[in-house]
Amino acid sequence: MRHTDRSEDPGATPGGPALPELVRDLTEIDPRTVAPEQLAQWLTMLPRLRAALDAAEVASLEALLDGGWRWQEVADRVYEGISRQSTQDRYRRLGGTLSWPAGRPPVPDPVVPRRRPTTPRRGTER
């Protein structure tokens, strides 16, 4: 377990590991083999890590949906078969607030040329 001061790294906490190192440490190291002070430091960093991951997930979902994916595609391909509704609920729980009509982002209206004004027909003037 190597920890260095990464104060220049935006993912680092002063005197602590960068986020990628923290994730590796938390998932690959048996906590029973780590000093209590180190465990306490990791635990204080978890809320920040969760918030960063949630924000990244929301931004990624929005990019997929803006790119034309449907909620059902996200459910099937990203979350491996959970329901469309569960996928939407997850997005909202993570803080997502955008919506797409009928599961797709709106398509911009094509530019329609303006019609030239017509002259009134005889007998229809007021």
Backbone as XML, in Angstrom:
<?xml version="1.0"?>
<chain id="A" units="angstrom">
  <residue number="1" name="MET">
    <atom name="N" x="0.851" y="-1.166" z="0.000"/>
    <atom name="CA" x="0.000" y="0.000" z="0.000"/>
    <atom name="C" x="0.896" y="1.228" z="0.000"/>
  </residue>
  <residue number="2" name="ARG">
    <atom name="N" x="0.910" y="1.948" z="-1.079"/>
    <atom name="CA" x="1.778" y="3.116" z="-1.162"/>
    <atom name="C" x="0.918" y="4.371" z="-1.152"/>
  </residue>
  <residue number="3" name="HIS">
    <atom name="N" x="1.201" y="5.262" z="-0.247"/>
    <atom name="CA" x="0.490" y="6.533" z="-0.166"/>
    <atom name="C" x="1.529" y="7.631" z="-0.161"/>
  </residue>
  <residue number="4" name="THR">
    <atom name="N" x="1.339" y="8.561" z="-1.057"/>
    <atom name="CA" x="2.243" y="9.695" z="-1.107"/>
    <atom name="C" x="1.404" y="10.949" z="-1.036"/>
  </residue>
  <residue number="5" name="ASP">
    <atom name="N" x="2.031" y="12.044" z="-0.722"/>
    <atom name="CA" x="1.301" y="13.304" z="-0.698"/>
    <atom name="C" x="1.047" y="13.733" z="-2.130"/>
  </residue>
  <residue number="6" name="ARG">
    <atom name="N" x="-0.203" y="13.864" z="-2.473"/>
    <atom name="CA" x="-0.579" y="14.253" z="-3.831"/>
    <atom name="C" x="-1.366" y="15.546" z="-3.803"/>
  </residue>
  <residue number="7" name="SER">
    <atom name="N" x="-0.876" y="16.540" z="-3.075"/>
    <atom name="CA" x="-1.637" y="17.779" z="-2.926"/>
    <atom name="C" x="-1.828" y="18.493" z="-4.257"/>
  </residue>
  <residue number="8" name="GLU">
    <atom name="N" x="-0.979" y="18.192" z="-5.259"/>
    <atom name="CA" x="-1.165" y="18.817" z="-6.572"/>
    <atom name="C" x="-2.227" y="18.098" z="-7.395"/>
  </residue>
  <residue number="9" name="ASP">
    <atom name="N" x="-2.639" y="16.917" z="-6.968"/>
    <atom name="CA" x="-3.640" y="16.120" z="-7.671"/>
    <atom name="C" x="-5.025" y="16.548" z="-7.216"/>
  </residue>
  <residue number="10" name="PRO">
    <atom name="N" x="-5.919" y="16.967" z="-8.151"/>
    <atom name="CA" x="-7.243" y="17.414" z="-7.740"/>
    <atom name="C" x="-8.049" y="16.309" z="-7.076"/>
  </residue>
  <residue number="11" name="GLY">
    <atom name="N" x="-7.697" y="15.049" z="-7.286"/>
    <atom name="CA" x="-8.413" y="13.953" z="-6.657"/>
    <atom name="C" x="-7.823" y="13.555" z="-5.320"/>
  </residue>
  <residue number="12" name="ALA">
    <atom name="N" x="-6.893" y="14.347" z="-4.824"/>
    <atom name="CA" x="-6.217" y="13.971" z="-3.585"/>
    <atom name="C" x="-6.692" y="14.835" z="-2.430"/>
  </residue>
  <residue number="13" name="THR">
    <atom name="N" x="-6.607" y="14.255" z="-1.265"/>
    <atom name="CA" x="-6.849" y="14.986" z="-0.034"/>
    <atom name="C" x="-5.473" y="15.288" z="0.543"/>
  </residue>
  <residue number="14" name="PRO">
    <atom name="N" x="-5.264" y="16.498" z="1.072"/>
    <atom name="CA" x="-3.930" y="16.797" z="1.620"/>
    <atom name="C" x="-3.466" y="15.702" z="2.573"/>
  </residue>
  <residue number="15" name="GLY">
    <atom name="N" x="-2.298" y="15.158" z="2.257"/>
    <atom name="CA" x="-1.731" y="14.104" z="3.079"/>
    <atom name="C" x="-2.347" y="12.739" z="2.837"/>
  </residue>
  <residue number="16" name="GLY">
    <atom name="N" x="-3.257" y="12.631" z="1.890"/>
    <atom name="CA" x="-3.934" y="11.356" z="1.654"/>
    <atom name="C" x="-3.784" y="10.907" z="0.218"/>
  </residue>
  <residue number="17" name="PRO">
    <atom name="N" x="-4.344" y="9.759" z="-0.081"/>
    <atom name="CA" x="-4.205" y="9.199" z="-1.421"/>
    <atom name="C" x="-5.105" y="9.882" z="-2.434"/>
  </residue>
  <residue number="18" name="ALA">
    <atom name="N" x="-4.744" y="9.774" z="-3.705"/>
    <atom name="CA" x="-5.608" y="10.236" z="-4.784"/>
    <atom name="C" x="-6.806" y="9.293" z="-4.857"/>
  </residue>
  <residue number="19" name="LEU">
    <atom name="N" x="-7.909" y="9.743" z="-5.465"/>
    <atom name="CA" x="-9.108" y="8.920" z="-5.528"/>
    <atom name="C" x="-8.875" y="7.553" z="-6.168"/>
  </residue>
  <residue number="20" name="PRO">
    <atom name="N" x="-8.136" y="7.448" z="-7.291"/>
    <atom name="CA" x="-7.909" y="6.103" z="-7.846"/>
    <atom name="C" x="-7.192" y="5.176" z="-6.868"/>
  </residue>
  <residue number="21" name="GLU">
    <atom name="N" x="-6.235" y="5.704" z="-6.130"/>
    <atom name="CA" x="-5.545" y="4.884" z="-5.123"/>
    <atom name="C" x="-6.502" y="4.486" z="-4.016"/>
  </residue>
  <residue number="22" name="LEU">
    <atom name="N" x="-7.345" y="5.406" z="-3.601"/>
    <atom name="CA" x="-8.304" y="5.110" z="-2.545"/>
    <atom name="C" x="-9.245" y="3.997" z="-2.973"/>
  </residue>
  <residue number="23" name="VAL">
    <atom name="N" x="-9.751" y="4.073" z="-4.186"/>
    <atom name="CA" x="-10.657" y="3.034" z="-4.679"/>
    <atom name="C" x="-9.936" y="1.690" z="-4.704"/>
  </residue>
  <residue number="24" name="ARG">
    <atom name="N" x="-8.729" y="1.683" z="-5.218"/>
    <atom name="CA" x="-7.966" y="0.436" z="-5.239"/>
    <atom name="C" x="-7.774" y="-0.103" z="-3.826"/>
  </residue>
  <residue number="25" name="ASP">
    <atom name="N" x="-7.362" y="0.765" z="-2.924"/>
    <atom name="CA" x="-7.120" y="0.330" z="-1.552"/>
    <atom name="C" x="-8.388" y="-0.225" z="-0.908"/>
  </residue>
  <residue number="26" name="LEU">
    <atom name="N" x="-9.492" y="0.449" z="-1.098"/>
    <atom name="CA" x="-10.742" y="0.024" z="-0.465"/>
    <atom name="C" x="-11.269" y="-1.283" z="-1.032"/>
  </residue>
  <residue number="27" name="THR">
    <atom name="N" x="-10.958" y="-1.569" z="-2.275"/>
    <atom name="CA" x="-11.505" y="-2.775" z="-2.901"/>
    <atom name="C" x="-10.532" y="-3.951" z="-2.896"/>
  </residue>
  <residue number="28" name="GLU">
    <atom name="N" x="-9.251" y="-3.702" z="-2.708"/>
    <atom name="CA" x="-8.273" y="-4.784" z="-2.815"/>
    <atom name="C" x="-7.578" y="-5.140" z="-1.509"/>
  </residue>
  <residue number="29" name="ILE">
    <atom name="N" x="-7.736" y="-4.336" z="-0.495"/>
    <atom name="CA" x="-6.997" y="-4.568" z="0.743"/>
    <atom name="C" x="-7.972" y="-4.982" z="1.849"/>
  </residue>
  <residue number="30" name="ASP">
    <atom name="N" x="-7.605" y="-5.991" z="2.596"/>
    <atom name="CA" x="-8.413" y="-6.435" z="3.723"/>
    <atom name="C" x="-8.315" y="-5.391" z="4.832"/>
  </residue>
  <residue number="31" name="PRO">
    <atom name="N" x="-9.440" y="-4.771" z="5.214"/>
    <atom name="CA" x="-9.378" y="-3.711" z="6.220"/>
    <atom name="C" x="-8.850" y="-4.178" z="7.577"/>
  </residue>
  <residue number="32" name="ARG">
    <atom name="N" x="-8.895" y="-5.468" z="7.839"/>
    <atom name="CA" x="-8.372" y="-5.974" z="9.111"/>
    <atom name="C" x="-6.854" y="-5.885" z="9.174"/>
  </residue>
  <residue number="33" name="THR">
    <atom name="N" x="-6.220" y="-5.636" z="8.010"/>
    <atom name="CA" x="-4.757" y="-5.547" z="7.976"/>
    <atom name="C" x="-4.261" y="-4.106" z="7.941"/>
  </residue>
  <residue number="34" name="VAL">
    <atom name="N" x="-5.170" y="-3.161" z="8.070"/>
    <atom name="CA" x="-4.826" y="-1.743" z="7.944"/>
    <atom name="C" x="-4.940" y="-1.073" z="9.314"/>
  </residue>
  <residue number="35" name="ALA">
    <atom name="N" x="-4.052" y="-0.135" z="9.562"/>
    <atom name="CA" x="-4.059" y="0.593" z="10.836"/>
    <atom name="C" x="-5.379" y="1.360" z="10.992"/>
  </residue>
  <residue number="36" name="PRO">
    <atom name="N" x="-5.889" y="1.452" z="12.207"/>
    <atom name="CA" x="-7.149" y="2.168" z="12.440"/>
    <atom name="C" x="-7.126" y="3.611" z="11.947"/>
  </residue>
  <residue number="37" name="GLU">
    <atom name="N" x="-5.991" y="4.293" z="12.076"/>
    <atom name="CA" x="-5.899" y="5.678" z="11.596"/>
    <atom name="C" x="-6.125" y="5.750" z="10.081"/>
  </residue>
  <residue number="38" name="GLN">
    <atom name="N" x="-5.566" y="4.766" z="9.360"/>
    <atom name="CA" x="-5.731" y="4.731" z="7.908"/>
    <atom name="C" x="-7.197" y="4.457" z="7.554"/>
  </residue>
  <residue number="39" name="LEU">
    <atom name="N" x="-7.817" y="3.522" z="8.265"/>
    <atom name="CA" x="-9.230" y="3.235" z="8.017"/>
    <atom name="C" x="-10.095" y="4.477" z="8.266"/>
  </residue>
  <residue number="40" name="ALA">
    <atom name="N" x="-9.804" y="5.193" z="9.335"/>
    <atom name="CA" x="-10.559" y="6.413" z="9.639"/>
    <atom name="C" x="-10.386" y="7.442" z="8.525"/>
  </residue>
  <residue number="41" name="GLN">
    <atom name="N" x="-9.169" y="7.567" z="8.004"/>
    <atom name="CA" x="-8.931" y="8.510" z="6.911"/>
    <atom name="C" x="-9.731" y="8.098" z="5.678"/>
  </residue>
  <residue number="42" name="TRP">
    <atom name="N" x="-9.724" y="6.825" z="5.350"/>
    <atom name="CA" x="-10.485" y="6.345" z="4.202"/>
    <atom name="C" x="-11.964" y="6.644" z="4.371"/>
  </residue>
  <residue number="43" name="LEU">
    <atom name="N" x="-12.476" y="6.359" z="5.567"/>
    <atom name="CA" x="-13.906" y="6.559" z="5.805"/>
    <atom name="C" x="-14.309" y="8.028" z="5.689"/>
  </residue>
  <residue number="44" name="THR">
    <atom name="N" x="-13.426" y="8.931" z="6.083"/>
    <atom name="CA" x="-13.758" y="10.357" z="5.950"/>
    <atom name="C" x="-13.763" y="10.791" z="4.489"/>
  </residue>
  <residue number="45" name="MET">
    <atom name="N" x="-13.068" y="10.049" z="3.638"/>
    <atom name="CA" x="-13.010" y="10.406" z="2.218"/>
    <atom name="C" x="-14.154" y="9.792" z="1.402"/>
  </residue>
  <residue number="46" name="LEU">
    <atom name="N" x="-14.839" y="8.798" z="1.942"/>
    <atom name="CA" x="-15.879" y="8.109" z="1.192"/>
    <atom name="C" x="-17.031" y="9.011" z="0.729"/>
  </residue>
  <residue number="47" name="PRO">
    <atom name="N" x="-17.545" y="9.925" z="1.546"/>
    <atom name="CA" x="-18.627" y="10.781" z="1.039"/>
    <atom name="C" x="-18.221" y="11.584" z="-0.197"/>
  </residue>
  <residue number="48" name="ARG">
    <atom name="N" x="-16.991" y="12.085" z="-0.201"/>
    <atom name="CA" x="-16.512" y="12.836" z="-1.367"/>
    <atom name="C" x="-16.392" y="11.932" z="-2.587"/>
  </residue>
  <residue number="49" name="LEU">
    <atom name="N" x="-15.913" y="10.724" z="-2.371"/>
    <atom name="CA" x="-15.792" y="9.764" z="-3.460"/>
    <atom name="C" x="-17.168" y="9.408" z="-4.022"/>
  </residue>
  <residue number="50" name="ARG">
    <atom name="N" x="-18.130" y="9.137" z="-3.128"/>
    <atom name="CA" x="-19.491" y="8.821" z="-3.584"/>
    <atom name="C" x="-20.079" y="9.969" z="-4.394"/>
  </residue>
  <residue number="51" name="ALA">
    <atom name="N" x="-19.919" y="11.196" z="-3.912"/>
    <atom name="CA" x="-20.458" y="12.361" z="-4.614"/>
    <atom name="C" x="-19.822" y="12.508" z="-5.995"/>
  </residue>
  <residue number="52" name="ALA">
    <atom name="N" x="-18.511" y="12.286" z="-6.090"/>
    <atom name="CA" x="-17.823" y="12.395" z="-7.382"/>
    <atom name="C" x="-18.307" y="11.321" z="-8.346"/>
  </residue>
  <residue number="53" name="LEU">
    <atom name="N" x="-18.477" y="10.097" z="-7.861"/>
    <atom name="CA" x="-18.960" y="9.019" z="-8.718"/>
    <atom name="C" x="-20.406" y="9.252" z="-9.152"/>
  </residue>
  <residue number="54" name="ASP">
    <atom name="N" x="-21.242" y="9.735" z="-8.238"/>
    <atom name="CA" x="-22.638" y="10.028" z="-8.586"/>
    <atom name="C" x="-22.713" y="11.109" z="-9.666"/>
  </residue>
  <residue number="55" name="ALA">
    <atom name="N" x="-21.925" y="12.164" z="-9.509"/>
    <atom name="CA" x="-21.918" y="13.240" z="-10.505"/>
    <atom name="C" x="-21.438" y="12.732" z="-11.860"/>
  </residue>
  <residue number="56" name="ALA">
    <atom name="N" x="-20.430" y="11.874" z="-11.860"/>
    <atom name="CA" x="-19.927" y="11.315" z="-13.119"/>
    <atom name="C" x="-20.976" y="10.419" z="-13.767"/>
  </residue>
  <residue number="57" name="GLU">
    <atom name="N" x="-21.712" y="9.659" z="-12.970"/>
    <atom name="CA" x="-22.751" y="8.787" z="-13.522"/>
    <atom name="C" x="-23.892" y="9.606" z="-14.117"/>
  </residue>
  <residue number="58" name="VAL">
    <atom name="N" x="-24.311" y="10.657" z="-13.424"/>
    <atom name="CA" x="-25.379" y="11.520" z="-13.942"/>
    <atom name="C" x="-24.943" y="12.166" z="-15.258"/>
  </residue>
  <residue number="59" name="ALA">
    <atom name="N" x="-23.740" y="12.708" z="-15.292"/>
    <atom name="CA" x="-23.247" y="13.357" z="-16.516"/>
    <atom name="C" x="-23.152" y="12.351" z="-17.664"/>
  </residue>
  <residue number="60" name="SER">
    <atom name="N" x="-22.724" y="11.130" z="-17.370"/>
    <atom name="CA" x="-22.616" y="10.105" z="-18.413"/>
    <atom name="C" x="-23.987" y="9.690" z="-18.925"/>
  </residue>
  <residue number="61" name="LEU">
    <atom name="N" x="-24.948" y="9.518" z="-18.033"/>
    <atom name="CA" x="-26.314" y="9.185" z="-18.460"/>
    <atom name="C" x="-26.893" y="10.289" z="-19.337"/>
  </residue>
  <residue number="62" name="GLU">
    <atom name="N" x="-26.697" y="11.529" z="-18.931"/>
    <atom name="CA" x="-27.212" y="12.649" z="-19.716"/>
    <atom name="C" x="-26.561" y="12.708" z="-21.090"/>
  </residue>
  <residue number="63" name="ALA">
    <atom name="N" x="-25.274" y="12.400" z="-21.164"/>
    <atom name="CA" x="-24.590" y="12.397" z="-22.467"/>
    <atom name="C" x="-25.149" y="11.295" z="-23.365"/>
  </residue>
  <residue number="64" name="LEU">
    <atom name="N" x="-25.393" y="10.109" z="-22.799"/>
    <atom name="CA" x="-25.986" y="9.025" z="-23.597"/>
    <atom name="C" x="-27.371" y="9.412" z="-24.110"/>
  </residue>
  <residue number="65" name="LEU">
    <atom name="N" x="-28.207" y="9.951" z="-23.226"/>
    <atom name="CA" x="-29.567" y="10.311" z="-23.621"/>
    <atom name="C" x="-29.563" y="11.471" z="-24.610"/>
  </residue>
  <residue number="66" name="ASP">
    <atom name="N" x="-28.674" y="12.433" z="-24.416"/>
    <atom name="CA" x="-28.545" y="13.522" z="-25.391"/>
    <atom name="C" x="-28.084" y="12.996" z="-26.741"/>
  </residue>
  <residue number="67" name="GLY">
    <atom name="N" x="-27.318" y="11.902" z="-26.715"/>
    <atom name="CA" x="-26.818" y="11.298" z="-27.947"/>
    <atom name="C" x="-27.829" y="10.410" z="-28.650"/>
  </residue>
  <residue number="68" name="GLY">
    <atom name="N" x="-29.036" y="10.307" z="-28.107"/>
    <atom name="CA" x="-30.078" y="9.564" z="-28.784"/>
    <atom name="C" x="-30.435" y="8.223" z="-28.181"/>
  </residue>
  <residue number="69" name="TRP">
    <atom name="N" x="-29.757" y="7.812" z="-27.121"/>
    <atom name="CA" x="-30.120" y="6.546" z="-26.481"/>
    <atom name="C" x="-31.477" y="6.684" z="-25.811"/>
  </residue>
  <residue number="70" name="ARG">
    <atom name="N" x="-32.195" y="5.596" z="-25.736"/>
    <atom name="CA" x="-33.459" y="5.539" z="-25.011"/>
    <atom name="C" x="-33.185" y="4.986" z="-23.615"/>
  </residue>
  <residue number="71" name="TRP">
    <atom name="N" x="-34.099" y="5.274" z="-22.695"/>
    <atom name="CA" x="-33.952" y="4.768" z="-21.339"/>
    <atom name="C" x="-33.839" y="3.247" z="-21.331"/>
  </residue>
  <residue number="72" name="GLN">
    <atom name="N" x="-34.605" y="2.588" z="-22.180"/>
    <atom name="CA" x="-34.563" y="1.122" z="-22.205"/>
    <atom name="C" x="-33.197" y="0.622" z="-22.652"/>
  </residue>
  <residue number="73" name="GLU">
    <atom name="N" x="-32.571" y="1.315" z="-23.615"/>
    <atom name="CA" x="-31.222" y="0.936" z="-24.040"/>
    <atom name="C" x="-30.224" y="1.071" z="-22.891"/>
  </residue>
  <residue number="74" name="VAL">
    <atom name="N" x="-30.356" y="2.159" z="-22.142"/>
    <atom name="CA" x="-29.467" y="2.357" z="-20.992"/>
    <atom name="C" x="-29.680" y="1.232" z="-19.982"/>
  </residue>
  <residue number="75" name="ALA">
    <atom name="N" x="-30.947" y="0.907" z="-19.713"/>
    <atom name="CA" x="-31.257" y="-0.155" z="-18.755"/>
    <atom name="C" x="-30.652" y="-1.482" z="-19.204"/>
  </residue>
  <residue number="76" name="ASP">
    <atom name="N" x="-30.816" y="-1.812" z="-20.471"/>
    <atom name="CA" x="-30.332" y="-3.098" z="-20.974"/>
    <atom name="C" x="-28.816" y="-3.167" z="-21.107"/>
  </residue>
  <residue number="77" name="ARG">
    <atom name="N" x="-28.215" y="-2.108" z="-21.635"/>
    <atom name="CA" x="-26.798" y="-2.176" z="-21.976"/>
    <atom name="C" x="-25.867" y="-1.689" z="-20.877"/>
  </residue>
  <residue number="78" name="VAL">
    <atom name="N" x="-26.313" y="-0.728" z="-20.083"/>
    <atom name="CA" x="-25.447" y="-0.181" z="-19.040"/>
    <atom name="C" x="-25.688" y="-0.888" z="-17.708"/>
  </residue>
  <residue number="79" name="TYR">
    <atom name="N" x="-26.947" y="-1.030" z="-17.349"/>
    <atom name="CA" x="-27.283" y="-1.626" z="-16.051"/>
    <atom name="C" x="-27.702" y="-3.087" z="-16.187"/>
  </residue>
  <residue number="80" name="GLU">
    <atom name="N" x="-27.442" y="-3.663" z="-17.333"/>
    <atom name="CA" x="-27.604" y="-5.090" z="-17.597"/>
    <atom name="C" x="-28.982" y="-5.626" z="-17.257"/>
  </residue>
  <residue number="81" name="GLY">
    <atom name="N" x="-29.986" y="-4.998" z="-17.841"/>
    <atom name="CA" x="-31.311" y="-5.580" z="-17.805"/>
    <atom name="C" x="-32.254" y="-5.145" z="-16.707"/>
  </residue>
  <residue number="82" name="ILE">
    <atom name="N" x="-31.892" y="-4.160" z="-15.888"/>
    <atom name="CA" x="-32.902" y="-3.682" z="-14.943"/>
    <atom name="C" x="-33.945" y="-2.915" z="-15.742"/>
  </residue>
  <residue number="83" name="SER">
    <atom name="N" x="-35.059" y="-2.638" z="-15.160"/>
    <atom name="CA" x="-36.154" y="-2.015" z="-15.908"/>
    <atom name="C" x="-35.836" y="-0.566" z="-16.263"/>
  </residue>
  <residue number="84" name="ARG">
    <atom name="N" x="-36.525" y="-0.086" z="-17.273"/>
    <atom name="CA" x="-36.405" y="1.310" z="-17.692"/>
    <atom name="C" x="-36.770" y="2.226" z="-16.527"/>
  </residue>
  <residue number="85" name="GLN">
    <atom name="N" x="-37.861" y="1.886" z="-15.819"/>
    <atom name="CA" x="-38.301" y="2.714" z="-14.699"/>
    <atom name="C" x="-37.260" y="2.736" z="-13.582"/>
  </residue>
  <residue number="86" name="SER">
    <atom name="N" x="-36.644" y="1.607" z="-13.300"/>
    <atom name="CA" x="-35.600" y="1.561" z="-12.268"/>
    <atom name="C" x="-34.398" y="2.403" z="-12.675"/>
  </residue>
  <residue number="87" name="THR">
    <atom name="N" x="-34.093" y="2.403" z="-13.951"/>
    <atom name="CA" x="-32.985" y="3.222" z="-14.454"/>
    <atom name="C" x="-33.296" y="4.697" z="-14.278"/>
  </residue>
  <residue number="88" name="GLN">
    <atom name="N" x="-34.510" y="5.099" z="-14.611"/>
    <atom name="CA" x="-34.916" y="6.499" z="-14.436"/>
    <atom name="C" x="-34.920" y="6.877" z="-12.954"/>
  </residue>
  <residue number="89" name="ASP">
    <atom name="N" x="-35.410" y="5.974" z="-12.113"/>
    <atom name="CA" x="-35.418" y="6.240" z="-10.670"/>
    <atom name="C" x="-33.995" y="6.413" z="-10.142"/>
  </residue>
  <residue number="90" name="ARG">
    <atom name="N" x="-33.082" y="5.572" z="-10.617"/>
    <atom name="CA" x="-31.680" y="5.680" z="-10.189"/>
    <atom name="C" x="-31.117" y="7.034" z="-10.584"/>
  </residue>
  <residue number="91" name="TYR">
    <atom name="N" x="-31.379" y="7.458" z="-11.816"/>
    <atom name="CA" x="-30.911" y="8.758" z="-12.299"/>
    <atom name="C" x="-31.411" y="9.878" z="-11.377"/>
  </residue>
  <residue number="92" name="ARG">
    <atom name="N" x="-32.664" y="9.830" z="-11.000"/>
    <atom name="CA" x="-33.235" y="10.854" z="-10.111"/>
    <atom name="C" x="-32.603" y="10.780" z="-8.709"/>
  </residue>
  <residue number="93" name="ARG">
    <atom name="N" x="-32.423" y="9.570" z="-8.175"/>
    <atom name="CA" x="-31.807" y="9.423" z="-6.851"/>
    <atom name="C" x="-30.391" y="9.986" z="-6.828"/>
  </residue>
  <residue number="94" name="LEU">
    <atom name="N" x="-29.685" y="9.870" z="-7.942"/>
    <atom name="CA" x="-28.316" y="10.378" z="-8.022"/>
    <atom name="C" x="-28.268" y="11.895" z="-8.190"/>
  </residue>
  <residue number="95" name="GLY">
    <atom name="N" x="-29.425" y="12.509" z="-8.383"/>
    <atom name="CA" x="-29.471" y="13.962" z="-8.501"/>
    <atom name="C" x="-29.788" y="14.475" z="-9.884"/>
  </residue>
  <residue number="96" name="GLY">
    <atom name="N" x="-30.066" y="13.591" z="-10.836"/>
    <atom name="CA" x="-30.408" y="14.021" z="-12.192"/>
    <atom name="C" x="-31.761" y="14.707" z="-12.217"/>
  </residue>
  <residue number="97" name="THR">
    <atom name="N" x="-31.855" y="15.776" z="-12.993"/>
    <atom name="CA" x="-33.098" y="16.549" z="-13.030"/>
    <atom name="C" x="-33.650" y="16.748" z="-14.433"/>
  </residue>
  <residue number="98" name="LEU">
    <atom name="N" x="-32.913" y="16.361" z="-15.450"/>
    <atom name="CA" x="-33.363" y="16.592" z="-16.823"/>
    <atom name="C" x="-34.388" y="15.540" z="-17.226"/>
  </residue>
  <residue number="99" name="SER">
    <atom name="N" x="-35.154" y="15.852" z="-18.266"/>
    <atom name="CA" x="-36.085" y="14.858" z="-18.807"/>
    <atom name="C" x="-36.052" y="14.944" z="-20.322"/>
  </residue>
  <residue number="100" name="TRP">
    <atom name="N" x="-36.383" y="13.835" z="-20.954"/>
    <atom name="CA" x="-36.396" y="13.740" z="-22.402"/>
    <atom name="C" x="-37.767" y="13.222" z="-22.799"/>
  </residue>
  <residue number="101" name="PRO">
    <atom name="N" x="-38.470" y="13.922" z="-23.701"/>
    <atom name="CA" x="-39.804" y="13.465" z="-24.091"/>
    <atom name="C" x="-39.748" y="12.097" z="-24.749"/>
  </residue>
  <residue number="102" name="ALA">
    <atom name="N" x="-40.645" y="11.223" z="-24.339"/>
    <atom name="CA" x="-40.760" y="9.865" z="-24.893"/>
    <atom name="C" x="-39.421" y="9.144" z="-24.868"/>
  </residue>
  <residue number="103" name="GLY">
    <atom name="N" x="-38.598" y="9.458" z="-23.895"/>
    <atom name="CA" x="-37.337" y="8.750" z="-23.752"/>
    <atom name="C" x="-36.237" y="9.227" z="-24.671"/>
  </residue>
  <residue number="104" name="ARG">
    <atom name="N" x="-36.483" y="10.213" z="-25.488"/>
    <atom name="CA" x="-35.467" y="10.725" z="-26.406"/>
    <atom name="C" x="-35.309" y="12.225" z="-26.231"/>
  </residue>
  <residue number="105" name="PRO">
    <atom name="N" x="-34.127" y="12.731" z="-26.484"/>
    <atom name="CA" x="-33.965" y="14.184" z="-26.437"/>
    <atom name="C" x="-34.744" y="14.813" z="-27.584"/>
  </residue>
  <residue number="106" name="PRO">
    <atom name="N" x="-35.201" y="16.038" z="-27.396"/>
    <atom name="CA" x="-35.951" y="16.674" z="-28.462"/>
    <atom name="C" x="-35.084" y="16.910" z="-29.689"/>
  </residue>
  <residue number="107" name="VAL">
    <atom name="N" x="-35.691" y="16.723" z="-30.846"/>
    <atom name="CA" x="-35.004" y="16.974" z="-32.108"/>
    <atom name="C" x="-35.334" y="18.401" z="-32.507"/>
  </residue>
  <residue number="108" name="PRO">
    <atom name="N" x="-34.330" y="19.208" z="-32.852"/>
    <atom name="CA" x="-34.626" y="20.592" z="-33.222"/>
    <atom name="C" x="-35.519" y="20.643" z="-34.459"/>
  </residue>
  <residue number="109" name="ASP">
    <atom name="N" x="-36.418" y="21.610" z="-34.465"/>
    <atom name="CA" x="-37.292" y="21.794" z="-35.620"/>
    <atom name="C" x="-36.460" y="22.224" z="-36.820"/>
  </residue>
  <residue number="110" name="PRO">
    <atom name="N" x="-36.783" y="21.671" z="-37.989"/>
    <atom name="CA" x="-36.053" y="22.113" z="-39.176"/>
    <atom name="C" x="-36.421" y="23.556" z="-39.491"/>
  </residue>
  <residue number="111" name="VAL">
    <atom name="N" x="-35.519" y="24.221" z="-40.148"/>
    <atom name="CA" x="-35.784" y="25.606" z="-40.536"/>
    <atom name="C" x="-36.805" y="25.578" z="-41.668"/>
  </residue>
  <residue number="112" name="VAL">
    <atom name="N" x="-37.930" y="26.205" z="-41.427"/>
    <atom name="CA" x="-38.992" y="26.254" z="-42.429"/>
    <atom name="C" x="-38.950" y="27.634" z="-43.067"/>
  </residue>
  <residue number="113" name="PRO">
    <atom name="N" x="-38.871" y="27.683" z="-44.406"/>
    <atom name="CA" x="-38.825" y="29.001" z="-45.035"/>
    <atom name="C" x="-40.139" y="29.747" z="-44.798"/>
  </residue>
  <residue number="114" name="ARG">
    <atom name="N" x="-40.018" y="31.040" z="-44.631"/>
    <atom name="CA" x="-41.210" y="31.869" z="-44.434"/>
    <atom name="C" x="-42.004" y="31.957" z="-45.728"/>
  </residue>
  <residue number="115" name="ARG">
    <atom name="N" x="-43.297" y="31.904" z="-45.542"/>
    <atom name="CA" x="-44.160" y="32.079" z="-46.713"/>
    <atom name="C" x="-44.338" y="33.554" z="-46.976"/>
  </residue>
  <residue number="116" name="ARG">
    <atom name="N" x="-44.377" y="33.870" z="-48.230"/>
    <atom name="CA" x="-44.608" y="35.266" z="-48.590"/>
    <atom name="C" x="-46.061" y="35.591" z="-48.338"/>
  </residue>
  <residue number="117" name="PRO">
    <atom name="N" x="-46.330" y="36.792" z="-47.864"/>
    <atom name="CA" x="-47.729" y="37.161" z="-47.625"/>
    <atom name="C" x="-48.508" y="37.097" z="-48.934"/>
  </residue>
  <residue number="118" name="THR">
    <atom name="N" x="-49.713" y="36.634" z="-48.842"/>
    <atom name="CA" x="-50.561" y="36.563" z="-50.031"/>
    <atom name="C" x="-51.480" y="37.765" z="-50.055"/>
  </residue>
  <residue number="119" name="THR">
    <atom name="N" x="-51.872" y="38.116" z="-51.219"/>
    <atom name="CA" x="-52.821" y="39.217" z="-51.348"/>
    <atom name="C" x="-54.223" y="38.645" z="-51.217"/>
  </residue>
  <residue number="120" name="PRO">
    <atom name="N" x="-55.114" y="39.365" z="-50.570"/>
    <atom name="CA" x="-56.464" y="38.836" z="-50.375"/>
    <atom name="C" x="-57.155" y="38.660" z="-51.723"/>
  </residue>
  <residue number="121" name="ARG">
    <atom name="N" x="-57.967" y="37.634" z="-51.805"/>
    <atom name="CA" x="-58.736" y="37.407" z="-53.020"/>
    <atom name="C" x="-59.888" y="38.385" z="-53.088"/>
  </residue>
  <residue number="122" name="ARG">
    <atom name="N" x="-60.326" y="38.588" z="-54.281"/>
    <atom name="CA" x="-61.457" y="39.510" z="-54.449"/>
    <atom name="C" x="-62.671" y="38.969" z="-53.729"/>
  </residue>
  <residue number="123" name="GLY">
    <atom name="N" x="-63.338" y="39.838" z="-53.109"/>
    <atom name="CA" x="-64.561" y="39.494" z="-52.418"/>
    <atom name="C" x="-64.328" y="39.055" z="-50.982"/>
  </residue>
  <residue number="124" name="THR">
    <atom name="N" x="-63.083" y="38.968" z="-50.575"/>
    <atom name="CA" x="-62.821" y="38.567" z="-49.198"/>
    <atom name="C" x="-62.282" y="39.711" z="-48.371"/>
  </residue>
  <residue number="125" name="GLU">
    <atom name="N" x="-62.122" y="40.919" z="-48.993"/>
    <atom name="CA" x="-61.622" y="42.063" z="-48.204"/>
    <atom name="C" x="-62.684" y="42.491" z="-47.216"/>
  </residue>
  <residue number="126" name="ARG">
    <atom name="N" x="-62.254" y="43.047" z="-46.156"/>
    <atom name="CA" x="-63.185" y="43.513" z="-45.138"/>
    <atom name="C" x="-63.427" y="44.973" z="-45.272"/>
  </residue>
</chain>
